[in-house]
Amino acid sequence: MTTLGRPSGSFGPVSVALRQQAAAAPGTVRDLAHRAQVGVKVARYTASRLLERGELVALQGSRPAVLSVPGGPPAPAVQHGRLRTDPIAFALDMLDASFWQEPAMR
């Protein structure tokens, strides 16, 4: 009996689109779904699977969760589920992320 389904280690089109958008800039599932032009329900389901596999990571300190690829760009400032566009807040967040980021292994 053969099992039908996706081969292990491969990604579907929604997974690829979400990962590309998360690599470009971190965002909530809703933001990533909007930028990837996929449905929010499908994006939530797929993002949960990508988080389990470690393909996406939830950045700390934000609700709703801001997702990024591992080692991706720092998250912009998030306040009450909305991205803050204040350049000073963004610069401080980048400084904070660079300070707490683990050094690369050599």
GIVEN-V114599 format. One record per residue. N is the residue number from 1. RES is the residue in one letter. NEAR is the number of other C-alpha atoms within 8 Angstrom. Layout:
n:N res:RES near:NEAR
n:N res:RES near:NEAR
This chain:
n:1 res:M near:2
n:2 res:T near:3
n:3 res:T near:4
n:4 res:L near:4
n:5 res:G near:4
n:6 res:R near:6
n:7 res:P near:5
n:8 res:S near:4
n:9 res:G near:4
n:10 res:S near:6
n:11 res:F near:7
n:12 res:G near:6
n:13 res:P near:6
n:14 res:V near:10
n:15 res:S near:11
n:16 res:V near:9
n:17 res:A near:9
n:18 res:L near:13
n:19 res:R near:12
n:20 res:Q near:8
n:21 res:Q near:12
n:22 res:A near:14
n:23 res:A near:11
n:24 res:A near:7
n:25 res:A near:9
n:26 res:P near:17
n:27 res:G near:12
n:28 res:T near:10
n:29 res:V near:13
n:30 res:R near:9
n:31 res:D near:8
n:32 res:L near:14
n:33 res:A near:13
n:34 res:H near:10
n:35 res:R near:7
n:36 res:A near:9
n:37 res:Q near:6
n:38 res:V near:9
n:39 res:G near:8
n:40 res:V near:10
n:41 res:K near:6
n:42 res:V near:9
n:43 res:A near:15
n:44 res:R near:9
n:45 res:Y near:8
n:46 res:T near:10
n:47 res:A near:12
n:48 res:S near:8
n:49 res:R near:8
n:50 res:L near:11
n:51 res:L near:11
n:52 res:E near:7
n:53 res:R near:7
n:54 res:G near:8
n:55 res:E near:10
n:56 res:L near:14
n:57 res:V near:10
n:58 res:A near:9
n:59 res:L near:10
n:60 res:Q near:6
n:61 res:G near:4
n:62 res:S near:10
n:63 res:R near:7
n:64 res:P near:6
n:65 res:A near:10
n:66 res:V near:14
n:67 res:L near:13
n:68 res:S near:17
n:69 res:V near:12
n:70 res:P near:8
n:71 res:G near:4
n:72 res:G near:8
n:73 res:P near:9
n:74 res:P near:8
n:75 res:A near:12
n:76 res:P near:10
n:77 res:A near:10
n:78 res:V near:9
n:79 res:Q near:8
n:80 res:H near:5
n:81 res:G near:8
n:82 res:R near:6
n:83 res:L near:8
n:84 res:R near:10
n:85 res:T near:7
n:86 res:D near:6
n:87 res:P near:6
n:88 res:I near:6
n:89 res:A near:10
n:90 res:F near:12
n:91 res:A near:8
n:92 res:L near:8
n:93 res:D near:12
n:94 res:M near:11
n:95 res:L near:8
n:96 res:D near:8
n:97 res:A near:9
n:98 res:S near:7
n:99 res:F near:6
n:100 res:W near:6
n:101 res:Q near:6
n:102 res:E near:4
n:103 res:P near:4
n:104 res:A near:4
n:105 res:M near:3
n:106 res:R near:2
